[in-house]
Amino acid sequence: MKKHWIEYHPQWKHCPMTFWVYRADDDARWHEAKEFTPPAPPPFRDKGYPMFCVELDGVPFRFASLHELRVCIEVLSRKVLPTAAQLIREHGLTGFSNHIWLGRLPPKTHSLRYREKALPYLSRALAEFEKEVPNQSLQRTTTAVTDRATHAPRQLLRSLT
């Protein structure tokens, strides 16, 4: 079953990818930081902070921002998924291998077959979320990731045929 929706919360809720996508700008510990790069998503007046939810074949994906969803699409679109060590290096971190967002996904999501089905739906959900929450679509601070995320599902599927 496929479905996607937006939940709203009074506080910005962190999801499994949040730590990997957002960098703390101040000297505080990450969980105590107030400033991030890219900037944390803004709340909506009278609604709160959006959480973007996608469910595909019983696997829930939760994103604290559309930027997280774009990064997820980019990583899952790779023909060979990166190891935890590779993702840690890409993000300029050390350690944290037990907390890597990709490792927290169910094993079936790592298969190429599942990703071939998931990527088009994640991309469609992203497009619909961008229409519904336009101020988040303006947060394209990392153009390389955004551009790759937008075109990656087609590139992956083409490379497999």
C-alpha positions as CSV (number, residue, x, y, z in Angstrom):
1,M,0.0,0.0,0.0
2,K,1.2,3.5,-0.8
3,K,0.2,6.7,0.9
4,H,1.7,10.0,1.9
5,W,0.6,12.8,4.2
6,I,1.7,15.7,6.3
7,E,1.4,15.9,10.1
8,Y,1.9,19.1,12.0
9,H,3.5,19.4,15.4
10,P,4.0,22.4,17.8
11,Q,7.8,21.7,17.9
12,W,10.2,20.8,15.2
13,K,10.5,17.0,15.5
14,H,13.7,15.3,14.5
15,C,13.5,12.2,12.3
16,P,16.2,9.6,11.6
17,M,17.7,11.7,8.9
18,T,17.7,15.1,10.6
19,F,21.1,14.7,12.3
20,W,22.7,13.7,8.9
21,V,21.1,16.5,6.9
22,Y,21.4,19.5,9.3
23,R,24.6,20.9,10.7
24,A,24.6,22.8,14.0
25,D,26.0,26.3,13.4
26,D,26.5,27.4,17.0
27,D,28.9,25.9,19.5
28,A,26.1,24.0,21.3
29,R,25.7,20.2,21.1
30,W,23.6,19.2,18.1
31,H,20.4,18.6,20.2
32,E,20.8,21.9,21.9
33,A,21.6,23.9,18.8
34,K,19.3,26.8,17.6
35,E,20.9,27.5,14.2
36,F,21.5,24.9,11.4
37,T,22.8,24.7,7.9
38,P,20.7,24.4,5.9
39,P,18.3,26.4,8.0
40,A,15.7,24.4,10.0
41,P,12.3,24.5,8.3
42,P,9.9,27.2,9.5
43,P,6.6,26.5,11.2
44,F,3.3,27.3,9.6
45,R,1.1,29.8,11.4
46,D,-1.8,28.1,13.0
47,K,-0.5,24.6,12.1
48,G,3.0,24.2,13.4
49,Y,6.0,22.3,12.0
50,P,5.3,19.9,9.2
51,M,6.5,16.3,9.3
52,F,6.3,14.6,5.9
53,C,5.2,11.0,6.0
54,V,5.4,8.3,3.3
55,E,4.4,4.7,3.6
56,L,5.2,2.2,1.0
57,D,4.6,-1.6,1.4
58,G,4.3,-1.2,5.2
59,V,7.5,0.7,5.5
60,P,7.1,4.2,7.1
61,F,9.4,7.0,6.0
62,R,9.3,10.2,8.1
63,F,11.0,13.4,7.2
64,A,11.4,16.6,9.2
65,S,11.8,18.6,6.0
66,L,11.6,18.3,2.3
67,H,15.4,18.7,2.2
68,E,15.6,15.4,4.1
69,L,13.3,13.7,1.6
70,R,15.5,15.0,-1.3
71,V,18.7,13.6,0.4
72,C,16.9,10.3,0.9
73,I,15.9,10.1,-2.8
74,E,19.5,10.9,-3.8
75,V,21.0,8.2,-1.6
76,L,18.5,5.5,-2.4
77,S,18.9,6.2,-6.2
78,R,22.5,5.1,-6.1
79,K,22.8,1.7,-7.8
80,V,25.1,0.5,-5.0
81,L,24.1,1.9,-1.6
82,P,26.8,3.5,0.4
83,T,28.1,1.9,3.6
84,A,27.7,3.6,6.9
85,A,31.4,4.6,6.8
86,Q,30.9,6.2,3.4
87,L,27.9,8.2,4.5
88,I,29.8,9.3,7.6
89,R,32.7,10.5,5.5
90,E,30.4,12.2,3.0
91,H,28.8,14.2,5.9
92,G,32.2,15.0,7.4
93,L,31.5,13.2,10.6
94,T,33.4,10.6,12.6
95,G,31.8,7.7,14.5
96,F,28.0,7.5,14.8
97,S,27.8,4.3,12.8
98,N,25.0,2.9,15.0
99,H,22.9,6.0,14.3
100,I,23.1,6.1,10.5
101,W,19.7,6.7,9.0
102,L,20.1,4.2,6.2
103,G,20.9,1.4,8.6
104,R,17.7,2.1,10.5
105,L,15.5,1.3,7.5
106,P,14.2,-2.2,7.2
107,P,16.6,-4.5,5.2
108,K,14.1,-5.0,2.4
109,T,14.4,-1.3,1.6
110,H,18.0,-1.8,0.6
111,S,17.2,-4.1,-2.3
112,L,17.3,-2.7,-5.8
113,R,13.9,-4.2,-6.5
114,Y,12.3,-2.3,-3.6
115,R,14.1,0.9,-4.5
116,E,13.0,0.7,-8.1
117,K,9.4,0.8,-6.8
118,A,10.0,3.3,-4.0
119,L,11.9,6.0,-5.8
120,P,9.2,7.0,-8.3
121,Y,6.7,7.1,-5.4
122,L,9.0,9.1,-3.1
123,S,9.6,11.6,-6.0
124,R,5.8,11.9,-6.6
125,A,5.3,12.5,-2.9
126,L,8.0,15.1,-2.9
127,A,6.4,17.0,-5.8
128,E,3.0,16.9,-4.1
129,F,4.5,18.1,-0.8
130,E,6.2,20.9,-2.5
131,K,2.9,22.1,-3.9
132,E,1.2,21.9,-0.5
133,V,4.1,23.4,1.5
134,P,5.7,26.0,-0.9
135,N,7.9,27.7,1.6
136,Q,9.9,24.5,2.1
137,S,10.5,24.0,-1.6
138,L,12.4,27.3,-1.5
139,Q,15.0,25.8,0.9
140,R,17.1,24.3,-2.0
141,T,20.3,25.3,-0.3
142,T,22.4,22.5,-1.7
143,T,21.7,22.5,-5.5
144,A,23.9,19.5,-6.2
145,V,21.9,17.3,-3.9
146,T,18.6,18.8,-5.1
147,D,19.4,18.4,-8.7
148,R,20.6,14.9,-8.3
149,A,17.6,14.0,-6.2
150,T,15.2,15.4,-8.8
151,H,16.7,13.4,-11.6
152,A,18.1,10.4,-9.8
153,P,15.2,8.0,-10.0
154,R,15.1,8.2,-13.8
155,Q,18.9,7.8,-14.0
156,L,18.7,4.7,-11.7
157,L,16.0,3.1,-13.7
158,R,17.7,3.8,-17.0
159,S,21.0,2.3,-15.7
160,L,19.2,-0.9,-14.9
161,T,17.7,-1.5,-18.3
